Amino acid sequence: MIRPVAQVPGGTGPGQRAVESLASRRGGQHEETAATRRCAVKADAPARASGPAPVVIDVNDHVVGFYAGRGLTAASPVAGIEGNWVDRAAWDLGTINYAVYKGGRALVYGTSPLPGLGQWERDYLAETKGIVHFTVVLSHWQLDHVAGNPSYTDSTIISLELTCDYLVEHRAAIEAGTLWGPPAMDVVLPNMTFKDGLVVYLDDLGVEFHNFNIHSRDGNVMVIPSDKTLYAGDALEDTVTLVLDPGDIPSHIAELDRMRALNVERIYPNHGDPEVIRHGGYTKAFIDATREYDVNLLQRVHEPGYRTMPLEDFIPDALANRAVSVLERYRVVHANNLELVHDYWKDTPIPAVS
């Protein structure tokens, strides 16, 4: 159950723990878990801003987004590196991360796909919004959402325990540039972890975090109840989700049903159409579109020609009601999904889903 656990106070100094894990509270005291201790690592100084500036999108008077790629901004600074993950995972699809701010404090949800971009965003918040205290909450462990962490080495960086575990597990490969390919990047680990759910307050503005296993088992979505808004991380993408754990698709479908029950009206993903994001975000039909895709991925896996079926065949209802639109780059994502799902389920009975 999500409930208030602590407030981010105005007098909090850099790095002070201002929130607690619901799972780690014992008799009113914060119990430091092994994951928390292992992840309490910081670099010496914030990075310097470099690279192209993002497009700033004001969601409302207390949330701002920073959009890069998808033709809106200049090419990424690593575009000349063949096979680089920044373009493949972020720039080509379009990527946005968000900051909630109030009273000189900001809660940064994910830190962008480049260290320089993360620093640009921090500088923008300081210079235009008067932010002096920063808290970061990570949406999940993947590189395009944590590469900006070096810009917040003097701040509290919070994640799910599982996110920290993944970063610890893959740290050496990430820093060597061998996990997803180049470029290599420094891994700045979270210094606070939690399980399942968390509420952070900026003055009287409550911000909730919920774990959903849809795109990634450590998916951590952000909800602002007073706005009735959901910031979905990579759990929802326009055009379609990237499947990482094909055996979990039945669980993903159940999790999408749970997500739909949230008391929200507008949805903002980390990979989506900038015009939709700019003009009020997506509706719950976005959740339905992702569910339709996952159901068809699973139910049709034993059909002849499955691995070459076009994207449009998997989301006909979503396209008809304009819940999502087809971005050509997502055909590559879809093709990868088909191969992965086919290889996992080809000889396995399909569970009943509807």
N, C-alpha and C positions, 0 to 999 in steps of 0.2 A: 504494500500500500504506500502510495506516495503521500508524504506529509512533510511539513516544514521541519527542518533539522537545525538550521542555523542561518543567520543573516550575515551578508557580506558588509561589515561595518565601514563607515567612512574613514575611521582611523586605522584600518588594517594596513600594516606595513607590507612591503613586497615579500612574497613568499610565506606569509603567515597563513596557517590553516584556518579558513573561514567557513568551511562546510564539513560535515561529517558523513561517514558511510552509515547508511541505515543498518547494514549488517554488522558494523564494527562497534556499535555503541553498547557499552556494558555499564549499567549503573550510572548513567550520565557522563561517563568518561569515554574518550575516544581511545579505542584499542588499536594500536598500530599493527596491521597485518604484515605478513611476509612480503606480500606484493607491494604494499605501501613502502616498506623499508627498501626493497629492491629497486623501486622506481624513484626514490628520492635522490635523483641525480640531476645536476644543473651544469650548464656551461658557464664560462666566466663572464661573458658580456653579450648584450644583444647584437644581432647582425645589423649591417648597414643596408639601407634600401638600395635596390638596383633592379634593372629590367623595366619592362613596359608597365604603365599604370593601368589599373583595372577601371572599369566603368562603375561608378558609384550609383546604387539604386536605393533611394529612401523608401523603405517599406511603409513606415509611418513615422511618428515623431519620436520614437524610441528604439527603432530597429533600422539598421542600415546593412545593405549587402554590397559585396565587392565582386564584380563579375569579370571574368577573363576568358578569352578565347571565343570560339564559335564565330569568328569573323568580326567581333565587336572591337577587339583590341589588336595591337600589333602582334606579330609573331612572337612566340616564346623565345627567351634568350638562349635556349638550348635547341632551337629548331634545326641547327646545322649538324647536330649529333644524330647519326643514323640510328633508328630504332629506339630513340629516347622515350622513356615512360611518361614524361611530362605532357608531351603532345598526345600520345596515345590514350592516356588515362584521364586527361583533364582538358587541355587546350582545344583539341578537336571536338570534344563533346560539349564544351562550354562548362565552366565551373564557377560556382559562387559560394562564398562563405559569409556568415552573418555576424553582426555584433548587436547585442542589446545594451542600451546605455541609459543611465539616469543619475543625476546628481554627482557628476564627476567620476563615476565608476562605469566600467564596461565589462560585460560578459561576452567573450569572443567564442563563437561556436565553430570550432575547426580553425586551422591556421594557414590554409592555402597551399598550393602545390610548389611554391618556391620560397626560399628564405627571404629573398629580396622583396617579394610581393607581400609577405607577412609583415615585414618592417614598414613598407609603404602604408599598409592599412593601419598599423599601430600609430604611425606618425600622423596620418589623416585624422584619426580619432582624437589624438591629443591636441592637434592644431585647430580643428574645426568644431569639435564637440566638447573641448575642455576636459578630456578624460585624463585622470592622473593615477587611477588604480585599475589594474587589469586582472581579470581572472579568465583563464581559458578552460573550456570544457570540450573534449574531443568527441567527435561523432563516431569514430571507429579508428582502427589502427592503420589503415592504408596510407601509402606514401603521399598521395595528393591531398591528404587532409591533415598531415602532421609536419610537412616540410617547413612550414613557417614557425614551428616551435622555437627555433633559436632566437626569434625576436622577443620571446617572453621568458627568458632565463631568470629574470628577476621577479617573476610572478608565480602565482599558484596555477599549476596545470593539473586539471582533474580528468580522470577517465574511469570507465569501468575497469574492474580488476582484470577482466579478460583482455581488454585492449592493451593494458600494460604487459600482460603475459606474452601476447603476440609480438609486441615491440622488442621485448627482451629476447624472445626466441629468434627473431629475424634480424636483430641489430647488426651483427657482423656482416651479413650478406647485404643489408641495405647500405652500410657504410663502405662496403667494397664495390657497390654498384652491380652486384651479381643476382640480386633477388628478382627485380623486374628489368634489369639492364641499366644502362647509364641514364642520367648521371648518378653518381654516388651522392649520398647526403648524410649529414650529421644527424644522429638520432638524439633528441632531447626528450628524455622520458618524463612521464607525469610524476608529480611529487605528492599526489593524493589519489586514492582509488576508492570506488564504492561498488556495491552490488545492487542490481535491479532498478532502484529508483532513488531520486534525489530532488530536493527543492532548494534553489538558491534565491535569496532576496536581494534586490537592488532597491534600497529604501522599502517602499510598500509594494513594489512590483515583484510578484512571484514568478519564477521560471522553473518549470518541471523538466526532469529528464527521465526517460523510460527506455528500458532495454527491449528491443524487438529483433528477433532472429529472422530477417528477411533477406537482405543482401549479404550480410555478414553476421556471424553469431554474436559479435560484440557491437551490433548496431545500437546506437544511443541517440534517440530522437529528442528534440526539444519542443516543449509545449508552453505557450503563454496563455494560461486560462482566461485572463481578463480580455485578451484579444480574440480568443477562440481560434488561435493559429497553431499549426503544426509545422515545425521545421524538420524535414524528414531525413536529412542526411542523404545517404545513398540507398535507403530502403525503397524509395520511389524515384524513378528516372523517366524523363521524357526524351526518348521514345520508350525504351524498355529497360528492365533491370538486368544487371550483369550477374549471372549465376556463378557462384564460387563453390557451393556445396550441393551438388545435384541430389544427393541422398536426402537432403533436408527440405526439398520442395514441398512435400506434404505439410511439414511444419511451417514453412513460409506461408502457405495458403491459410492455415489456421491463424497465424500471426497477423495476416492482412485483415482477417475478420475481426480480430481483437483491436487492431488499429482503427478500423472503421467505427468502432463503438466509442472512440474518444469524442469528447464534446468539443469538436473543432469545426470550423466552417471554411477556412482557407488554409492552403498547404503550399509550402515553399521548399523545393528540393535543392540539393547541391548541384545537380546536373539537370537543367531544364531550359525551356524557351525563355530567353530574357524578356521578350515582350509580354508573355504571360505573367512572369514574376513582377515586371514593372507595373502591370495594370491589375493588381489585386490578387495574384496567385491562382492556384488551382483549387478545384472543389474536390469533394470526396469521390467524384467520378474518376479521379486520378488513382485512388486506391483500387477501384473496381477494374481499371485498365490493367494494373499490375497483376491483379488476381486472375483476370481473363488470360493474360499471357502465361502465367505459371500453370494454370489448369490445363491449357492447351499444350504446353511443353510436355507435361506429364502424360496426359490422356492420349496423345497422338504418337508417342514415341515408338510404338510398334508398327505404325503404318508404313507401307512402302514409300521410299523416297523421302523419308522424314528429314534426313540431313541436308536436303536441298530445298525444303519448303520455304517460300518467301515470308518475310516478316509480316506482311499484311494479313496472311492467313491465320496468324495467331492472335490478332487484336482487331477483328472486324468490327465488333461493337464499339470499342474505344475510338476507332477512327471515324465511325459513322456519327458518333455523338461529340466528336472533336475533343475528347478528354485528353488525347495526346496527338502529336503529329509526327510524321516520319522525317527524321534527320538522317541523311544518307550514311553518315559515319556509324550509325547504330546498326546498319546491316552487318558490319563486321562483328559487333557485339553479339548480334543474333546468331550469326554463323558459328561463333565460338560456343555460344550456349547450346546450340543443337548438337555439336560434336560431344561436348561434355555430358549433356543429359543422355544422349544416345548410348555413349560408352558405359555409363553407369547402369542404366535401366534396361538395356537391350535384352538381357536374359532374365529379368526379374519381373515378377507379377506386379502390376500397377495397383496401388491401393485406390479405393473408391474415393473420389472427390467430385464435388459438383459446384 
